[in-house]
Amino acid sequence: MLINRTRRLRGSEILRRMIRETRLSCDALIYPLFVREGKNIEEELPSLPGQIRYSPDTLAKGIDAALNAGVHSFLLFGIPEIKDEKGSGAYNENGVIQQALKNVKKTFAEDAYIATDVCMCEYTLSGHCGLIHNGNVDNDATLPLLAQTALSHAVFGSDMVAPSAMMDGAALAIRDTLDAKGFKDTPIMSYAAKYASAFYGPFREAAGSTPQFGDRKSYQMDYHNSKEALKRIELDIEEGADIIIVKPAIPCLDIISQTSQQIKLPIAAYSVSGEYAMVKAAAASGFIDEYKIMCESSVAVFRAGANILITYFAKELAAAIKKGDIG
Ligand code: PBG
């Protein structure tokens, strides 16, 4: 009898799992962690329930907990004690990320893969991702500082640098500097397609990086556009990016999908702070089932074509994968 093929294939749980098109692995998860300058800090972040901000001396605890859950990869964000006009905390050899790397690299050696965010917004007085000249972000003046920041992370053992400032030419400036200083093998995971998004709100609170004036629309992308995203991704690849980040994740499933069909490099989707906070808040109000929503939205990101997922739910997702609820 002529019946819908998919009906025959849905009858058994074993069969349903056999024919799954999307497979998830804990290996594809990256867990973002916030590190604040200071000592003995382990504070829960009000804007990101369940996420903890560490200091360089306590960060190992956060990494350890994630390793135990089956997550091996991390993305570190630093919050300095003092901000200045030139964002010098980003590339200072005693900066918060540099201190954090010094501490955790020797503890975890090969067990943890540690990527570091390369941006100015946490370190500048303006809260902007680049230097300010005459009231505007100066793209070109920012490039050497981003390159210096990436180099300093590499020197202190960062496994991969992740430039997120959306300055034109950042990937190239960083690649040239890393190559010249003996870090030819350090990959760049570039935030190539990053939209000017209200979904970053809780992050800015957690990282202390809210712009003090204006917005980020002059350097982050307009969410009406998708060709622009593909163009920026092409440019970043030409400049030497090794992994491409698309963010936010759920509002950009179309971009992830188009990108995965067009490029031949791994794509990381960043499920950002607002996506996480929304799920947490709605679940806390009893409107949705947090676990099921987490599973469904994460699978959707991989189904769209992402190879890697950066998510605050990394530990819980790893548990769901291990349990067999997804993947
Ligand atoms: C900044 C940066 C941001 C995020 C990652 N890197 C915020 C921004 O652009 O304002 C957002 C991540 C999140 O919301 O989880 N360089």
Boltz pocket constraint, residues with backbone or C-beta under 6 A from the ligand:
constraints:
  - pocket:
      binder: B
      contacts: [[A, 117], [A, 118], [A, 119], [A, 120], [A, 121], [A, 129], [A, 164], [A, 165], [A, 199], [A, 200], [A, 201], [A, 202], [A, 203], [A, 204], [A, 209], [A, 216], [A, 271], [A, 272], [A, 273], [A, 274]]
      max_distance: 6.0
